[in-house]
Amino acid sequence: MKNETDTRISVINAILLAAVSLLSIAAIAVPSARAASPMLPADQCDAEAGSEHDLQRNLSFRPVATEDIRIGIALSACREAFNQGSDPRQTFQLARVLHAAGQQAQAFRMLEKASEGGHAVAMVNYAVMLGERGDPATAFALYQNAAATGNILAAYNLGVAYRDGVGTSADGVLAAQWFERASVAKDNLGAFNLAVMLDEGTQVPEDDRKAAQFYKLAADRGNVDAMVNLGLMLENGEGMKADPVAATAMFTKAAEKGDEFAMAKIAKPEIDTAMTASIEPSEQANLVLAKSGRAK
C-alpha cells in the first residue's frame, strides 16, 4: 500500500495471534460465583482460568484475562482438578495458568494432553509451540483439526500457513478462503489479511472493490492498519469513487489510536510551491508510494 514499509506493521503472523488465546484480550470482571465456597476443583478451575477464546468454556463463569488470573488459587484448583481426572478443558486451563506463571515446559506438556483430548484452543496453542520447535507439519495438522471444530484462531492460522507455505504448500486461494472464514467469525485480522491479498493481487486476482470492503470490515472492528489502508483507497479512488472527506475521517480515526502515518496524513504542513513546481510531472508521481508500500 502507499504506506512506508519501515514504519508499518508487518502482516500479523500466526505466533502473535495464537498467543492471544493464552493472553485473553478483555479484562472482564469476575462474577460473584467465582468467589463462592465450597466449590469442586473442576468448577473452581473453570471460574479462575476460563479463556474468552474457548468455545468449550464453562459458560456458568465469565472468562478471565491472563492478567486477572489469581495464579495461586487457579494453579491449586486446576492442578487438583487434573489430578482428579478432569476433562481436557481443565487441562487446557491448567496450561493457561502455568503459562501465566512462566512455567513454559509444564504448560507445553499440559497443552499436549489437552490436544490429545480434542480441545480446540489447546490444539492451536500446542501447534504454535510445535512450530516454534521446528515441526510445522504437525502444527499444520493440528490447525486443521481445530478449525474443523469452528475455532476462529485455527482458521486464521490456516490462512497464514497457506499464504506463507508453512507446514504445507503455499496456496493463495486456500489462504483467502480461510481468512474469509475467520472474517465471517468477526475476526478483524482475518478481514485485514484477506483485504491485503486482494489489494496486492500477487496470490489471488487483484480486486480493489472487495479489498476495500474487507478493509472496512477490519476497520469497523478496530484494526488501525485497515483504517489507514482504507483511507488511502478512499483518497486515491481505488475500488470506489475518490472521497477525500471520508479518507480524512478514516485517517483521523487511525491517528486517534496513535498511528503516526495517519497523524502525518491529517497534518497541515506548509507546501513549498516553488520547489513543487520545479519537479517534473513524472517525478511528482514518484512522490506517491507504490501500492506495495501499504500496511501489511
C-alpha positions as CSV (number, residue, x, y, z in Angstrom):
1,M,0.0,0.0,0.0
2,K,1.1,3.6,-0.1
3,N,2.5,3.5,3.4
4,E,6.2,3.4,4.1
5,T,7.1,-0.2,4.8
6,D,9.6,0.6,7.5
7,T,7.0,2.4,9.5
8,R,4.2,0.0,9.2
9,I,3.2,-3.2,11.0
10,S,4.0,-6.4,9.1
11,V,1.3,-9.0,8.5
12,I,0.5,-10.3,11.9
13,N,1.7,-13.9,12.0
14,A,0.3,-17.0,13.5
15,I,2.5,-16.9,16.6
16,L,1.4,-13.4,17.7
17,L,-2.3,-14.2,17.1
18,A,-2.2,-17.6,18.8
19,A,-0.6,-16.0,21.8
20,V,-3.8,-14.1,22.3
21,S,-5.5,-17.3,23.2
22,L,-3.3,-17.5,26.2
23,L,-3.4,-13.8,26.9
24,S,-7.2,-13.2,26.7
25,I,-7.9,-9.7,25.3
26,A,-10.5,-8.2,27.6
27,A,-10.1,-7.8,31.3
28,I,-13.6,-8.8,32.4
29,A,-14.9,-8.6,36.0
30,V,-15.2,-11.9,37.7
31,P,-18.7,-12.8,38.8
32,S,-19.6,-13.4,42.4
33,A,-19.8,-17.2,41.7
34,R,-16.0,-17.1,41.3
35,A,-15.6,-16.4,44.9
36,A,-18.2,-18.9,46.1
37,S,-17.2,-21.6,48.5
38,P,-17.1,-24.5,48.7
39,M,-16.6,-25.4,45.1
40,L,-15.4,-28.5,43.3
41,P,-11.8,-28.2,42.0
42,A,-13.0,-28.5,38.4
43,D,-15.6,-25.8,38.8
44,Q,-13.1,-23.5,40.6
45,C,-10.6,-24.1,37.8
46,D,-13.3,-23.1,35.3
47,A,-14.1,-20.0,37.3
48,E,-10.4,-18.9,37.8
49,A,-8.9,-19.7,34.3
50,G,-11.6,-19.9,31.6
51,S,-10.5,-18.4,28.3
52,E,-12.5,-16.0,26.2
53,H,-11.5,-17.9,23.1
54,D,-12.6,-21.3,24.3
55,L,-15.9,-22.4,22.7
56,Q,-15.8,-25.3,25.2
57,R,-15.6,-23.0,28.2
58,N,-17.9,-23.5,31.2
59,L,-20.5,-20.7,30.5
60,S,-21.5,-20.6,34.1
61,F,-18.5,-18.4,34.6
62,R,-17.2,-15.4,32.8
63,P,-13.8,-15.7,31.0
64,V,-10.7,-14.5,32.9
65,A,-8.0,-12.4,31.2
66,T,-4.5,-13.6,31.8
67,E,-3.6,-10.5,33.8
68,D,-6.6,-11.2,36.1
69,I,-5.7,-14.9,36.8
70,R,-5.1,-15.4,40.5
71,I,-2.2,-17.7,39.9
72,G,-2.0,-19.2,43.4
73,I,-5.7,-20.1,43.6
74,A,-6.1,-21.1,39.9
75,L,-3.0,-23.3,40.0
76,S,-4.1,-25.1,43.1
77,A,-7.7,-25.6,41.7
78,C,-6.6,-26.7,38.2
79,R,-3.9,-29.0,39.4
80,E,-6.3,-30.7,41.8
81,A,-8.9,-31.0,39.0
82,F,-6.2,-32.5,36.8
83,N,-5.2,-35.0,39.5
84,Q,-8.8,-36.0,39.9
85,G,-9.0,-36.9,36.2
86,S,-10.5,-33.7,34.8
87,D,-11.6,-33.3,31.2
88,P,-9.4,-31.6,28.5
89,R,-10.9,-28.2,29.3
90,Q,-9.4,-28.0,32.8
91,T,-6.2,-29.4,31.4
92,F,-6.0,-26.6,29.0
93,Q,-6.8,-24.1,31.7
94,L,-4.0,-25.6,33.8
95,A,-1.8,-24.9,30.8
96,R,-3.0,-21.3,30.8
97,V,-2.2,-20.8,34.4
98,L,1.2,-22.5,34.1
99,H,2.0,-20.3,31.1
100,A,0.9,-17.2,33.1
101,A,3.2,-18.3,35.9
102,G,6.2,-18.6,33.5
103,Q,6.3,-22.4,33.6
104,Q,6.6,-23.0,29.9
105,A,7.8,-26.6,29.8
106,Q,4.9,-27.7,32.1
107,A,2.4,-25.7,30.0
108,F,3.7,-27.4,26.9
109,R,3.0,-30.8,28.4
110,M,-0.5,-29.9,29.5
111,L,-1.3,-28.4,26.1
112,E,-0.2,-31.7,24.6
113,K,-2.5,-33.7,26.9
114,A,-5.4,-31.3,26.2
115,S,-4.9,-31.5,22.5
116,E,-4.9,-35.3,22.6
117,G,-8.3,-35.0,24.3
118,G,-9.6,-32.9,21.4
119,H,-9.6,-29.5,23.0
120,A,-9.5,-27.0,20.1
121,V,-7.8,-23.9,21.7
122,A,-5.2,-26.2,23.2
123,M,-4.5,-27.6,19.7
124,V,-3.9,-24.1,18.4
125,N,-1.5,-23.2,21.2
126,Y,0.2,-26.5,21.1
127,A,0.6,-26.2,17.4
128,V,2.2,-22.8,17.8
129,M,4.7,-24.2,20.2
130,L,5.5,-27.1,17.9
131,G,6.0,-24.7,15.1
132,E,8.5,-22.7,17.2
133,R,10.3,-26.0,17.9
134,G,10.6,-26.8,14.2
135,D,7.7,-29.1,13.5
136,P,5.4,-27.0,11.2
137,A,3.9,-30.1,9.5
138,T,2.4,-31.4,12.8
139,A,1.4,-27.8,13.7
140,F,-0.5,-27.5,10.4
141,A,-2.4,-30.8,11.0
142,L,-3.4,-29.5,14.4
143,Y,-4.7,-26.3,12.9
144,Q,-6.8,-28.3,10.5
145,N,-8.3,-30.4,13.4
146,A,-9.0,-27.3,15.5
147,A,-10.5,-25.4,12.5
148,A,-12.9,-28.3,11.9
149,T,-14.5,-27.5,15.2
150,G,-15.1,-23.9,14.2
151,N,-12.2,-22.4,16.1
152,I,-11.5,-18.9,14.8
153,L,-7.9,-18.8,15.8
154,A,-7.2,-22.1,13.9
155,A,-9.0,-20.7,10.8
156,Y,-6.8,-17.6,10.9
157,N,-3.6,-19.6,11.4
158,L,-4.5,-21.9,8.5
159,G,-4.8,-18.8,6.4
160,V,-1.3,-17.8,7.4
161,A,0.0,-21.3,6.8
162,Y,-1.4,-21.4,3.3
163,R,-0.3,-17.9,2.4
164,D,3.3,-18.4,3.6
165,G,3.7,-22.1,2.8
166,V,4.4,-23.1,6.4
167,G,3.8,-26.8,7.1
168,T,2.1,-27.1,3.7
169,S,2.5,-25.8,0.1
170,A,1.6,-22.1,-0.4
171,D,-1.8,-21.7,-1.9
172,G,-3.3,-18.2,-2.2
173,V,-6.8,-19.4,-2.9
174,L,-7.0,-21.6,0.2
175,A,-5.3,-18.8,2.3
176,A,-8.0,-16.4,1.1
177,Q,-10.8,-18.9,1.9
178,W,-9.5,-19.4,5.5
179,F,-9.0,-15.7,6.1
180,E,-12.6,-15.2,4.9
181,R,-13.9,-17.8,7.3
182,A,-12.1,-16.0,10.2
183,S,-13.5,-12.7,9.0
184,V,-17.1,-14.1,8.9
185,A,-16.5,-15.1,12.5
186,K,-15.8,-11.4,13.2
187,D,-12.1,-11.6,13.3
188,N,-10.5,-8.3,12.3
189,L,-7.2,-9.9,11.4
190,G,-8.7,-12.3,9.0
191,A,-10.6,-9.5,7.3
192,F,-7.4,-7.3,7.2
193,N,-5.2,-10.1,5.7
194,L,-7.8,-11.0,3.1
195,A,-8.0,-7.3,2.1
196,V,-4.2,-7.2,1.8
197,M,-4.2,-10.2,-0.5
198,L,-7.0,-8.8,-2.7
199,D,-5.3,-5.4,-2.7
200,E,-1.8,-6.7,-3.7
201,G,-3.1,-9.3,-6.2
202,T,0.0,-11.5,-6.0
203,Q,-1.5,-14.7,-4.7
204,V,-5.1,-14.1,-5.8
205,P,-6.5,-11.8,-8.5
206,E,-6.4,-8.2,-7.6
207,D,-9.8,-6.8,-6.6
208,D,-9.8,-3.3,-5.2
209,R,-13.5,-3.2,-4.6
210,K,-13.5,-6.3,-2.5
211,A,-10.3,-5.2,-0.8
212,A,-11.9,-2.0,0.3
213,Q,-14.9,-3.9,1.6
214,F,-12.7,-6.1,3.8
215,Y,-10.6,-3.2,4.9
216,K,-13.8,-1.6,6.1
217,L,-14.9,-4.7,8.0
218,A,-11.5,-4.8,9.7
219,A,-11.5,-1.0,10.4
220,D,-15.0,-1.2,11.9
221,R,-13.6,-3.9,14.2
222,G,-10.8,-1.5,15.3
223,N,-7.9,-2.6,13.1
224,V,-5.8,0.6,12.7
225,D,-3.8,-0.6,9.7
226,A,-7.1,-1.3,7.9
227,M,-8.2,2.3,8.7
228,V,-5.0,3.6,7.1
229,N,-5.2,1.5,4.0
230,L,-8.9,2.2,3.5
231,G,-8.1,5.9,3.9
232,L,-5.6,5.6,1.1
233,M,-8.0,3.8,-1.2
234,L,-10.7,6.5,-0.5
235,E,-8.1,9.2,-1.1
236,N,-7.0,7.7,-4.4
237,G,-10.3,6.3,-5.7
238,E,-9.3,2.7,-5.7
239,G,-12.2,0.3,-5.9
240,M,-14.6,3.3,-5.4
241,K,-15.0,6.9,-6.2
242,A,-12.4,9.1,-4.6
243,D,-13.7,10.7,-1.4
244,P,-11.2,13.0,0.3
245,V,-13.5,13.8,3.2
246,A,-14.1,10.2,4.0
247,A,-10.4,9.5,3.6
248,T,-9.5,12.2,6.1
249,A,-12.1,10.9,8.6
250,M,-10.5,7.4,8.3
251,F,-7.0,8.8,8.8
252,T,-8.3,10.8,11.8
253,K,-9.7,7.6,13.4
254,A,-6.3,5.9,13.0
255,A,-4.5,9.0,14.3
256,E,-6.6,9.0,17.4
257,K,-5.4,5.4,18.1
258,G,-1.8,6.6,17.8
259,D,-0.9,5.8,14.2
260,E,2.0,8.0,13.2
261,F,1.4,7.7,9.4
262,A,-2.2,8.7,9.9
263,M,-1.2,11.7,12.0
264,A,1.1,12.9,9.2
265,K,-1.7,12.5,6.7
266,I,-4.0,14.8,8.6
267,A,-1.3,17.3,9.5
268,K,-1.3,20.6,7.6
269,P,2.4,21.2,6.6
270,E,3.4,24.3,4.6
271,I,4.0,23.5,1.0
272,D,6.9,24.9,-0.9
273,T,5.1,25.7,-4.2
274,A,8.3,26.9,-5.8
275,M,10.0,23.6,-5.2
276,T,7.0,21.6,-6.2
277,A,6.7,23.5,-9.5
278,S,10.3,22.7,-10.3
279,I,9.7,18.9,-10.2
280,E,8.8,17.3,-13.5
281,P,5.3,15.7,-13.6
282,S,6.8,12.2,-14.0
283,E,8.9,12.8,-10.9
284,Q,6.0,14.1,-8.9
285,A,4.2,10.8,-9.5
286,N,7.0,9.1,-7.8
287,L,6.3,11.0,-4.6
288,V,3.3,8.7,-4.1
289,L,4.4,5.4,-2.6
290,A,3.7,2.3,-4.7
291,K,0.7,0.1,-3.7
292,S,3.1,-2.5,-2.3
293,G,4.2,0.1,0.3
294,R,0.9,-0.1,2.2
295,A,0.5,-1.7,5.6
296,K,0.6,-5.5,5.6
